[in-house]
Amino acid sequence: MMPGQEIATRARQMEEKGQAGAARSLLLAAAKEAPNDALTMTIVAEFLDRHGDPAARATYEKLLSILEKSGSAERAKYARRLVALDLLAGDTAAAQKHAGALGQKAVPAPKGELGAEYGIVEIPGPIRSFSRMAALSPDLPREEILGALARNVVTNGYQAANSNEGLEPTEYLKLVVRYLSQARELSKLAGEAKKIRVEQCESPVTGDLLRALGYRMRGGCGAEVVLETVNASRAFLTIDSGFPLAELEQALRANRPFEYDYKPTQVPVLYGPEYWLGGTKEKQQGEFIDQYLSDPQLCRLYLGMSKLDREVATKLKAGVQVMRLKAFSHVLDFFGGMYTIRDGRAIVPGGAKAESTWAELAGVFRQAEFQGRRVAGQLL
């Protein structure tokens, strides 16, 4: 067995080469070989957490048990992180349990996590897989995921159609949409337990799972089993999203159970999904993520509003309907960070010394606008 630091170095080298799946397999194998080694379990837990892997919670829980026996002061640090992950997963009971390790009766609100102005939507499949397919950083805080996704949709999601009469989705966006479709199929196979489980090679679910993944078995159950591609498009999604296909193949060869956690990803939405869909005719149709991806103007508005000073954003939300704000999504995206309101007054560039200049300039604009309307009326 390799020392913990050596394992960490090898895993990091694999990550740098784009081999995150291989790094994950290496670390999980190390955790299995040394289930009571605090350093190894810490390295594995932090890796899984960094990649948004659902297995991070269970690994942190094992780590806490090890640290409790040794009396390590690090236990409180990892208990706080586990409580945050429990809350993001919507598991309040687990959050209360792990909060007890901190000597707290009530679950604390994790700093930098959800606030009252956020709602929650679900994206099918693990966050690690969605991030890979949507080209998002695995280190993003959950509340920044939709903003980063919006930027990708705005810059890379659409292109001018051949007829020049509209926009059509790029290959990037088509790939994300196809991934979501496959993830929903896998979610159905995961069932209420939110786990994809194949008891044995000849299990009835084996064929359904392989079809969803774009593969089939060649050879009989046992050592001769080989998975081969039958649907190239689905198989590409399977590999690119990081589905543990190699582990599945090994389980089928050994005729042993295969299990993969497939809980949906809970993502915070600024002001909640109802606000953003309030101005669309399809408000009650389809899932939020589908409508979000299909509307680049809405994505750009979300991106602009998320960058605004919070007081400005709140006043805009209260005073202007979404459909009207969408017309100015490009302005909010480019210049929104410059708008500031304090105590009900707009803060202008130059501060208090420049207020009279801005007032004079605004007055000139109003006068010119009035004169223009009067001239236009006379002409008509």
N, C-alpha and C positions, 0 to 999 in steps of 0.2 A: 504493500500500500504506500502510495506517495504521501509525503508530508503535505499539510494543508496549504502552505505558501506555494509549493510547487504546483499543486492542483490549481490554485488561483491564477498563477502565471500562465499555465497552459490554457486555461479557459479564456483568459483575457486575450491571448494570442489568437485563439480561434475566433473570438468575437471580432477582432480587428480584421480578420480575413473574410468576414461575412458568414462564418460558420457557427451562428448562435445555437442552432439545433444540436450540433455535435458537442458544443460546450455544455449545453444543458444535460445531454446524455452522460457526459463525463462526470459532471458534478453530482448527478443523481446516483450514479454508480458509486462514487466516493462516499456519499451519504449512507448508502446501503451497507458499504463495507465498514464504515466507522460511525455507527448511529449514536455513539456516546461521546464523540469528540466535539468539543465546543467550537474549536476553530473551524473545522470542516463544515459543521452545520451552519455557522455564521456566514461563511463564504457562500454556501449554497443558498441560504435564505435571502441574502442581499442580492445575489444574482437574479433569483426568481422574482424578487420584488422589483428590481430595476427594469425587468422586462414585462412587468404586469402579469406575470404568470399566476393563475389561480392557486397553484400548489404552494405559493409563498406562505399562505396562512398556516397550513399544516406544518410546514418546515419551521416557521417561527415558533409554533406551539411546542414542537419537539426541542427546539433550542432553549425555550424558557424552562422546560423541565430539567434540562442539563444544568443550566445556570443556577436554578434554585437549589439543586443538590450541592453545587460547589460554593454557594453563597456569593456569587459574583455580583458586583455593583452594576454590571451591564444589563442586568435583568430588567430594570425599570425602563431603560431606553428602548429595548425591543418589545416590552409589553405595551408601551405607548404606541409604537408603530403598528403592532398587531391590532390594537383597539381601532386605530384609524382604518386599517384594511377591513375589519369587521363592519364598521359603519358604512364604508363604501360598497361593501357587498350586501348591505341591507340586513345583516345578521345581528340584530340588537341583542339577542340573548347571549351570543358569544362575546359581544362587546362588553356587556355587563360582567360576564365571568372574568374576562381578562383585565377589566378595570379594577377588579378586586385585588389583582396582583400589585396594583399601584396604591392600594389602601384607600380607594375611592368608592363611595357608595353609588354615585351617579356617573354616567358615562360623560367624559369631557368632550367638548367640541374640538376636534383636531385643528390646530392652527394652520391656516392656509387651505383648509378643506372647505366643505360645503357651508354656505351661509344662508340666511333667510331669503335672499334674493335669487337663489338657485332652485330649480326643479330637477327632476331626474327622468332620463329616458334610458331605454335598454337597447343595446346593440347586440345582435346574436353572436355568440362565440366569444372566446377569450380575447382580452385586450391585446395580448401579445400578437395574435394572428391578425387582428384588425389593423394594428399599427403597422405591421409589415406590409400589408396589402395597400394601405392608404398612404404609405411613405411618411409616417409620423415617427417622431423620436420616441423611443421606449421610456425615456426619462421624463416625459411631460407630466406635470400635475394633472389630475383628472379634469379640473375645471378649465384647463387650457386646451383640451383635446378638440372641442368643436371649433374653437377659434383657429387652431392650426389646420384643421380639416378644411375650414372655409377658405383659408389662404390658398391651399392646394387646389380647391375647386375653382376659385377665381382665376388663378394663374395658369393652371394646367388641365382643368376639367372640361373646358369647352373651346371650340374653334369655329371660325366662320364656315357656314355651309357653302356648298358649291354654287348654290343659287344666289348667295349673298343676301338672302331674306331672313336669316336667323342664325342660330348657333346649333351646333351638333356636338354630342359628347366625344371626348378624345378616347384613345385606347386606355389611358390611365383610369378614367372614370368608368368605362365599360368593365374594366377588370374589377374595380371595387364593387360595382353592382352585381357582377357575377359571383364574386366572393360571398356577398351577403345572401344571395339566393342559396348557395351551397351551405352556408352556415345555418340557415333556417332548416334545411333538410336534416343536417346533423343534429340540430337542437331537438327535432321531433324524435330522432332515434335515441337521444339522451333521456327523453321522457321527464317525468316529474322529479326524478332523482338528480337531474342535470348532470348525469354521467353516462358516457358511452361505454357500455360494458358488453364484452363478448365472452361468454362463459367457456366456450371451447370451439375448436375449428368447425365442427359440424353444427354449430348453433344456428337457428333460423335467422338471427340478426346479422350473421356474417355476410351473407349475400347482399342484404340491403345496404350495409355499411360500405362494402366494396364498390357497389354501383354508385353510391353517392360520391365516393372518392375518385371514381373513374378507373377502377382496377378490377381485376378478376383473378381467381386462383388458377394456376396451371400446375397440374399434378395433384395427387391425392393428399389428404390430410396427413401431416407428419413431416418428416425431414425433407421430403421431396417438394413441399409447397414453395412456389415462387409466385410473387405478385407481378402481373404484367398489365400494361396500360391498354385499356379498351376505349377510353374517351380522353383524348389528349388535352382538351380544354379543362376538364374537371381535374385531371391528374396534375396539370400545371398549378392550379389553385391549391391542391392538396400539398404539394411540395413547397410552393412559394409562401404559403401561410404558416408553414412550420408544423403541420400535423405530424405526429410521431409515427410515420408509416413503417419505419424500420422496426420499431418496438412491436407494432401490430404483426408484422411478418414473422418476427421471432416468436411471438406468442402463439401464432397459428402453427408454426413448425413444431413447437414443443407441446402443442395442444394444452396450453395453460390459459387462464383467464387474462383478458386484456381490459384495462380500465383507463379512461381518460376523462378528467374533469372538464365539463363543457357548460359551465354556468355562463349566462349572458353577462355582458359588460354593462355596468351601471355608470352612465356618464352625466355629470351635472350640466344643466342648460340654464344660461343666464335668463332670469325672469320666468322660467318654465316654458315648456313647449307650447302651451295654449296661447301665450302672447304672440309668438312668432307665426303661428298658424291662424291667428284670429282674423286676418284679412284675406284668407284664401277660400275659394269655393270648396276645396277638398278638405276642409278643416277636420272632418270626421272620417276621412277615407285614408287608408294606408297608415304606415308607421312614420313617425317623425323623421327618422334618418333618411327614408326614401324621398320624402318631400324636400328635405333639406338639400340633398344631393342634386335634386332635379331643378333647383331654382338658384342659379348663380347670383342673382340680384339679392335674394334673401341671405345667402352666404356672406355676401359683401356687407350687407347691413349688419349682420351679426358681428362680423369682424370689426366694423367701424364702431358699433356700440360698445363692444368689449374693451376698446382702447380709450373710450371717453372717460373724462373725469366723472366719477360715480354720481355726483350731484347733478351734473349736466345730463347724463344719461337718464337719470330718474325723472327729471323734469320733461325731457323729450318723450319718454315713455308715457308719462301722464297726460301730456298735452297734444300729442300728435299720433294719429293712427298709423299702424304698420304700413299699410298700402301707400300712404303719403310719404312716409319716411324712406321707403324703398327707392323712390325717385331721386333721393339725395344720398344714396348709399355710397356712391363714389366720393362725394364731398366729405362724408364722415370718415371714410377709410383714409383719405389723404390728409385731411386737416383736423379731424376730430380731436386728436390729442392736444391741439392748441386751444380748444374751448375750455374755459374755466368759469364757474359761477361761485361766488362766496357771499353769503348773507343776502341772497337775492339779486346781486349785481354782477354783471359780466366783468371779468378781469381782462383788460385790454393790454396788448403789448406796450411796454414802456411804463406800466404801472400808473400810479396816481398822477404823476407829472404829465402824462400823455393823454389823460382823460379829456381835457378841453379840446385838444387837437382832434381826437376821435369824434367828439360830439359835434364839432364844427364840420368835419368831413361828412358825418352822417346827415347833418342838416342840409349840406349842399346836395347830397344825393337825393334826399326827400324832395327838395325844391325842384331839382332837375326832373325828377319823375313826375311831379305835379304839372310842370310846364309842358312836358312831353305829352301828357294825357290831354291837356287843354288844346294843344296844337293839333293832335290827332282828331279830337272832337270837331274842331273847326273844319278840317279837311273833309271829314265825313259829312 
